[in-house]
Amino acid sequence: MELKRKAIIGLSWSFLDNFVGQTISVIVGIVLARLLSPAEFGVLGIIIFFTVIFGSFVDSGFGSALIRKKDCSQTDCSTVFIFNLVVSIFLYGLLYLMAPFAEYFFNEPGLTAILRVAGVVLVINAISAVQHTLMVKRIDFKTKTKISVTSDTLAGVIAIIMAYNGFGVWSLVWRNVLGNSFAAIMLWLLNSWRPTSVFSLKSFRELFGFGYKLALSGLIDTIYRNIYYPIIQKVFSSATLGFYTIAEKYTNLFSSTLTSIIQRVSFPVLSTVQDDTDQLRWGFHKILISTMMITFALMLGLAAVAKPLIVILIGEEWLPCVLYLQLMCFSTMLYPLQAMNLNIITISGRSDLFLKLEIIKKTINIPLIFVGIYLGVEALLIGAFICSIISCFLNTHYSAKLMDFSAKDQLISILPFFAVSLIVSLLVWSITCLQWNNWATLILQVVTGVALTIGTYEVMKQENYLEMKEIVLRAITKK
């Protein structure tokens, strides 16, 4: 029962954290999209590529190693803090020197100064990385929610003011820098832990021995997920990259939120029962069912309402986003399932298998990227969907052996929810054929989708749905 309580509390606050954060991001993005051009959002895609790739080197898997270690000490945390800080300063210096070459390669005037300012987030995030990790280890997502909502809101307001006053792409740059800065300050103010000047080689070897394989895996995955930014900009145009970037942001409102929740909550919660296979399997199954029920409904529903949603929120200028958004919904709806199975591999201490899997998956998927480059952005995104299916199969196949929960059993568990969501989303999408105005279409789609989904699960009397419904009603009544 303690495991279930931790999971429910963690999932609730983590969902609120991610969903509110992503909602704020989308609202700010809507305003900025009406003030800025697709080409300027294309520059944002280039910034994301460099900062995310370089940021993968900073953590080097130490965060996961600290969470997994049951008795991490002050020495462990201080060692990680010093390592993160030194590496981030080195990488920022490297990015600073590389910036002129990036400007020349992408043929984007002013990119040198933009990257040099945007790259500061590498050092800012390194300073607060251990504070963030310890908060996750404690499953204290309530505090983290307050931090992220506050920092995202403040940075978003400043970015809108800058964009309105003609700062262009710099409003996007400072939104990222200030958002991370505000979050770092609050993490230090609301955490009691403070680093010491101790750097232990013994602690470093122990944590790095487990974490470096996860770091390499994460780096490979990060490069793969973000390689679309430079490819689209270089092969197609900055405007096309801008359409892609906006579509990805709307997709991330649900997919990234749910995947992040699963990674952050299931890892520390299931780590506490890593030595009890029955408890591990039971906890995994409970989280799996609840997560995929929500994921399928949200992602397929978003694909169904994409057209009226895009036109209403950011205007017809952004209509090319619609197809990109719909394809992304299909390619990302399996991400939470992948994340859960990878967490089982990590919890079991098999970081070597984790790395092996990433190499296999990306090697298989590389040819699909080249096909997409030749055939266009749509083919690139269809390839991403195929890659997602392959990755999901491999992850479930190998994690099944570690907790005695086969890939077939996992598929059987989630198939009914996929079927319900697919049928409902097709009915919802068909409403666009009525050719009503966008507001009427969207409202009817949302009402129909919610009513059909809830009604179907009520008739089915699905156990997990009824359990989640009870939790929500209890929370509302208590409020």
C-alpha positions in Angstrom: 0.0 0.0 0.0 2.9 2.3 0.7 4.2 1.8 -2.9 0.7 2.5 -4.2 0.4 5.7 -2.1 3.8 7.0 -3.3 3.0 6.2 -6.9 -0.4 8.0 -6.7 0.9 11.1 -5.0 4.0 11.2 -7.2 1.9 10.8 -10.4 -0.6 13.4 -9.4 1.9 16.1 -8.6 4.2 15.2 -11.5 1.2 15.3 -13.9 0.2 18.7 -12.5 3.8 19.9 -12.8 4.3 18.8 -16.4 0.7 19.6 -17.6 0.6 23.1 -16.1 4.2 23.7 -17.3 3.4 22.6 -20.9 0.1 24.5 -20.8 1.9 27.7 -19.9 4.4 27.0 -22.6 1.7 26.5 -25.2 -0.2 29.6 -24.1 3.0 31.7 -24.3 3.8 30.0 -27.6 0.4 31.0 -29.0 1.1 34.6 -28.3 4.6 34.5 -29.6 3.5 32.6 -32.8 1.3 35.6 -33.5 4.1 38.1 -33.0 7.0 36.2 -34.6 7.5 34.4 -38.0 8.0 30.7 -38.7 11.6 31.5 -39.7 12.3 32.9 -36.2 10.9 29.8 -34.6 13.2 27.9 -37.0 16.2 29.5 -35.3 14.7 28.3 -32.0 14.9 24.8 -33.4 18.7 25.2 -34.0 19.2 26.5 -30.4 17.3 23.5 -29.0 19.5 21.2 -31.0 22.8 22.5 -29.6 21.7 23.1 -26.0 20.0 19.7 -25.6 23.0 17.8 -27.1 25.6 19.6 -25.0 23.4 19.3 -22.0 23.4 15.5 -22.3 27.1 15.5 -21.5 26.7 17.5 -18.3 24.7 15.0 -16.3 26.5 11.9 -17.6 24.0 9.6 -15.9 24.8 10.8 -12.4 21.3 11.9 -11.7 19.9 8.4 -12.3 22.8 6.9 -10.3 22.0 9.0 -7.3 18.3 8.2 -7.4 18.9 4.5 -7.7 21.5 4.4 -4.9 19.6 3.8 -1.7 22.2 5.4 0.7 23.7 8.2 -1.3 25.9 10.4 0.9 26.9 14.1 1.1 30.2 13.1 -0.5 28.3 11.5 -3.4 26.2 14.6 -4.0 29.1 17.0 -3.7 31.2 14.9 -6.2 28.4 15.0 -8.7 27.9 18.7 -8.2 31.6 19.5 -8.8 31.7 17.2 -11.9 28.5 18.8 -13.4 29.8 22.3 -12.8 33.3 21.7 -14.3 31.9 19.9 -17.4 29.3 22.5 -18.0 31.8 25.3 -18.0 34.0 23.4 -20.4 31.1 22.6 -22.8 29.9 26.2 -22.7 33.4 27.3 -23.7 33.3 24.8 -26.6 29.9 26.0 -27.7 31.2 29.6 -27.5 34.0 28.8 -29.9 31.8 26.7 -32.2 29.1 29.4 -32.6 30.6 31.2 -35.7 30.9 27.9 -37.5 27.3 27.1 -36.8 26.3 30.5 -38.2 28.2 29.7 -41.4 26.8 26.2 -41.7 23.2 27.1 -41.2 23.5 30.5 -43.0 21.7 32.2 -40.2 23.0 35.8 -39.6 23.3 36.6 -35.9 23.4 32.9 -34.8 26.8 33.3 -33.2 25.6 35.8 -30.6 22.4 33.9 -30.1 24.1 30.6 -29.3 26.6 32.3 -27.0 23.8 33.7 -24.9 21.5 30.6 -25.1 24.4 28.3 -24.1 24.6 29.9 -20.6 21.8 27.5 -19.6 24.3 24.7 -19.6 26.0 26.2 -16.6 22.8 27.3 -15.0 21.2 23.9 -15.1 24.5 22.2 -13.9 24.4 24.4 -10.7 20.9 23.2 -9.8 21.1 19.6 -11.2 21.8 17.9 -7.8 19.1 19.9 -6.1 16.6 18.8 -8.7 17.8 15.1 -8.4 17.4 15.1 -4.7 13.9 16.5 -5.0 13.0 13.7 -7.4 14.5 11.1 -5.2 12.3 12.3 -2.3 9.3 12.2 -4.8 8.7 15.8 -3.8 6.9 16.9 -6.9 4.7 19.3 -5.0 7.6 21.7 -4.5 8.9 21.1 -8.0 5.4 22.0 -9.4 5.5 25.4 -7.6 9.0 26.1 -8.9 8.3 25.2 -12.6 5.0 27.0 -12.7 6.5 30.2 -11.3 9.6 30.2 -13.4 7.7 29.3 -16.6 5.1 32.1 -16.0 7.7 34.8 -15.3 9.9 33.9 -18.2 6.9 33.7 -20.5 5.6 37.1 -19.6 9.0 38.7 -20.2 9.3 36.9 -23.6 5.9 38.2 -24.7 6.8 41.8 -23.7 10.1 41.5 -25.6 8.4 40.1 -28.7 5.8 42.8 -28.7 8.5 45.4 -28.5 10.3 44.0 -31.6 13.1 41.9 -30.1 12.3 39.0 -32.5 14.1 35.7 -31.9 15.8 37.2 -28.8 12.5 36.9 -27.0 12.7 33.2 -27.5 16.4 33.1 -26.3 15.8 35.0 -23.1 12.7 33.1 -22.3 14.8 29.9 -22.1 17.7 31.6 -20.2 15.5 33.4 -17.7 13.2 30.4 -17.2 16.1 28.1 -16.2 17.6 30.9 -14.1 14.5 31.5 -12.1 14.1 27.7 -11.6 17.7 27.3 -10.4 17.3 30.1 -7.9 14.1 28.6 -6.4 15.6 25.1 -6.3 18.4 26.5 -4.1 16.1 28.5 -1.9 13.6 25.6 -1.3 16.2 22.9 -0.8 18.3 22.5 2.4 21.2 20.5 0.7 24.4 22.5 0.1 27.6 21.1 -1.6 31.0 20.9 0.0 34.4 21.1 -1.6 34.8 17.3 -1.4 35.4 15.4 -4.6 35.7 11.6 -4.0 37.3 9.5 -6.7 35.8 6.4 -5.1 32.3 7.9 -5.2 32.9 9.1 -8.8 33.9 5.7 -10.0 30.9 4.0 -8.3 28.4 6.4 -9.7 30.0 6.8 -13.1 30.4 3.0 -13.4 26.6 2.8 -13.4 25.8 6.1 -15.0 28.1 6.4 -17.9 26.3 3.8 -19.9 23.0 5.6 -19.3 24.7 8.8 -20.3 25.9 7.3 -23.6 22.4 5.9 -24.2 20.8 9.2 -23.4 23.2 11.0 -25.7 22.5 8.7 -28.6 18.7 9.0 -28.0 19.0 12.8 -27.7 21.0 13.2 -30.9 18.5 11.0 -32.7 15.4 12.8 -31.4 16.9 16.2 -32.2 18.7 15.5 -35.4 15.5 16.5 -37.3 16.2 20.2 -36.4 19.4 20.7 -38.4 18.2 18.3 -41.2 15.0 20.1 -41.8 16.7 23.6 -41.6 19.5 22.6 -44.0 17.6 20.4 -46.5 14.3 22.4 -46.5 14.2 25.9 -44.9 14.0 27.8 -41.6 10.3 28.4 -42.1 9.7 24.6 -42.5 11.7 24.1 -39.3 9.5 26.7 -37.7 6.3 24.7 -38.6 8.0 21.5 -37.3 9.0 23.2 -34.0 5.5 24.5 -33.3 3.9 21.2 -34.2 6.4 19.5 -31.8 5.5 21.9 -29.0 1.8 21.1 -29.3 2.6 17.3 -29.4 4.8 17.7 -26.3 1.9 19.2 -24.3 0.8 15.6 -23.9 3.5 13.2 -25.0 6.4 14.8 -23.3 4.3 15.5 -20.2 3.3 11.9 -19.8 6.7 10.4 -20.7 8.5 12.7 -18.3 6.0 11.8 -15.5 6.5 8.1 -16.0 10.3 8.5 -16.0 10.4 10.7 -13.0 7.8 8.9 -10.9 8.1 5.2 -11.8 11.9 5.2 -11.4 12.2 6.3 -7.8 9.0 4.5 -6.8 9.9 1.1 -8.4 13.5 1.5 -7.3 12.3 1.0 -3.7 11.1 -2.6 -4.6 13.8 -3.5 -7.1 14.7 -6.6 -5.1 11.0 -7.9 -5.0 10.0 -9.2 -8.4 6.4 -9.6 -7.5 6.0 -6.1 -6.2 8.0 -4.7 -9.1 5.8 -6.4 -11.6 2.6 -5.4 -9.8 3.7 -1.7 -9.5 4.7 -1.7 -13.2 1.4 -3.1 -14.3 -0.7 -0.6 -12.3 1.3 2.3 -13.7 1.3 0.9 -17.2 -2.5 0.6 -17.5 -3.3 4.0 -16.1 -0.7 5.7 -18.2 -1.5 4.2 -21.6 -5.3 4.7 -21.0 -4.6 8.4 -20.7 -1.9 8.5 -23.4 -3.9 6.9 -26.1 -7.0 9.1 -25.4 -4.9 12.3 -25.4 -2.6 11.7 -28.3 -5.2 10.3 -30.7 -7.7 12.9 -29.6 -5.1 15.7 -30.3 -4.6 14.3 -33.8 -8.3 14.3 -34.5 -8.8 18.0 -33.5 -5.5 19.3 -35.0 -6.8 21.4 -37.8 -9.4 23.6 -36.0 -7.1 23.8 -33.0 -4.1 25.2 -35.0 -6.2 27.7 -37.0 -8.0 29.0 -33.8 -4.8 29.3 -31.7 -2.2 30.6 -34.1 -3.9 31.3 -37.4 -4.1 29.9 -40.9 -0.5 31.0 -41.6 0.5 27.9 -39.6 -1.7 25.4 -41.4 1.3 23.3 -42.6 1.7 22.4 -38.9 -1.5 20.3 -39.0 -0.2 17.2 -40.8 3.1 17.4 -38.9 1.2 17.5 -35.6 -1.0 14.5 -36.6 2.0 12.4 -37.6 3.9 13.3 -34.4 0.9 12.2 -32.3 1.2 8.7 -33.7 5.0 8.5 -33.4 5.0 9.7 -29.8 2.0 7.9 -28.3 4.2 4.9 -27.4 6.9 6.9 -25.7 5.6 6.5 -22.2 5.5 2.7 -22.7 9.1 2.8 -23.9 10.1 4.9 -20.9 8.6 2.5 -18.4 10.3 -0.5 -19.8 13.6 1.3 -20.0 13.2 2.2 -16.3 12.8 -1.5 -15.4 16.2 -2.1 -17.2 17.8 0.7 -15.3 16.3 -0.3 -12.0 17.7 -3.8 -12.5 21.1 -2.4 -12.8 21.5 -3.3 -16.5 22.9 -0.1 -17.8 24.9 -2.2 -20.2 21.7 -3.6 -21.7 20.3 -0.1 -21.8 23.2 1.1 -23.9 23.2 -1.9 -26.2 19.5 -1.4 -26.9 20.0 2.3 -27.8 22.8 1.4 -30.3 20.6 -1.4 -31.9 17.5 0.8 -32.2 19.3 3.8 -33.7 21.3 1.6 -36.1 18.0 0.1 -37.4 16.4 3.6 -37.6 19.1 5.5 -39.4 18.1 4.3 -43.0 14.6 5.6 -42.3 16.0 9.1 -41.7 17.8 9.1 -45.1 14.6 8.0 -46.8 12.8 10.9 -45.1 15.4 13.4 -46.3 14.8 12.2 -49.9 11.0 12.1 -49.8 10.2 15.1 -47.5 9.3 16.1 -44.0 6.1 14.0 -44.0 8.1 10.8 -44.9 10.6 11.8 -42.2 7.8 11.8 -39.6 6.3 8.5 -40.9 9.7 7.0 -40.5 9.7 8.3 -36.9 6.5 6.4 -36.3 8.0 3.2 -37.6 11.0 3.8 -35.4 8.8 4.2 -32.4 7.1 0.8 -33.0 10.5 -0.9 -33.4 11.9 0.7 -30.3 8.8 -0.2 -28.3 9.1 -3.9 -29.3 12.8 -4.1 -28.4 12.3 -2.4 -25.0 9.4 -4.6 -23.9 11.2 -7.7 -25.1 14.3 -7.2 -23.0 12.6 -5.7 -19.9 10.1 -8.6 -19.8 12.9 -11.0 -18.8 13.8 -8.8 -15.8 10.4 -8.8 -14.2 8.5 -11.8 -15.7 6.0 -9.6 -17.6 6.2 -10.5 -21.3 5.8 -8.2 -24.2 2.7 -10.1 -25.2 1.1 -9.6 -21.8 1.9 -5.9 -21.9 0.3 -5.6 -25.3 -2.8 -7.5 -24.2 -3.1 -5.2 -21.2 -3.1 -2.0 -23.3 -4.8 -3.1 -26.5 -8.4 -2.4 -25.3 -7.5 1.2 -24.5 -5.9 1.7 -27.9 -9.0 0.3 -29.6 -11.4 2.5 -27.7 -9.3 5.7 -28.3 -8.8 4.9 -32.0 -12.5 4.4 -32.7 -13.4 7.5 -30.7 -10.7 9.7 -32.4 -11.9 8.6 -35.9 -15.5 9.6 -35.0 -14.2 12.9 -33.6 -12.1 13.5 -36.7 -15.0 12.8 -39.0 -16.8 15.9 -37.6 -14.4 18.1 -39.6 -16.2 16.8 -42.7 -19.3 19.0 -41.7 -17.3 22.1 -42.8 -18.6 24.2 -39.9 -16.6 27.1 -38.6 -13.5 26.2 -36.6 -14.9 27.1 -33.2 -18.1 25.1 -33.6 -16.1 22.2 -35.0 -13.6 22.1 -32.1 -16.2 22.4 -29.4 -18.3 19.6 -30.8 -15.2 17.5 -31.3 -14.0 17.9 -27.7 -17.5 17.4 -26.2 -18.0 14.3 -28.4 -14.6 12.8 -27.6 -14.9 13.3 -23.8 -18.4 11.9 -23.7 -17.7 8.9 -25.9 -14.5 8.0 -23.9 -16.0 8.3 -20.5 -19.3 6.6 -21.6 -17.4 3.7 -23.1 -15.3 3.1 -19.9 -18.4 3.5 -17.7 -20.2 0.8 -19.7 -17.1 -1.5 -19.7 -16.7 -0.9 -15.9 -13.0 -0.9 -16.5 -11.2 -1.4 -13.2 -8.4 1.1 -13.6 -10.7 3.7 -15.0 -13.0 3.3 -12.0 -10.0 3.5 -9.7 -8.8 6.7 -11.2 -12.3 8.1 -11.2 -12.6 7.4 -7.5 -9.3 9.2 -6.8 -10.3 12.3 -8.8 -13.8 12.5 -7.2 -12.2 12.0 -3.7 -9.8 14.8 -4.4 -12.6 17.1 -5.7 -14.8 16.3 -2.7 -11.9 16.9 -0.3 -11.2 20.2 -2.0 
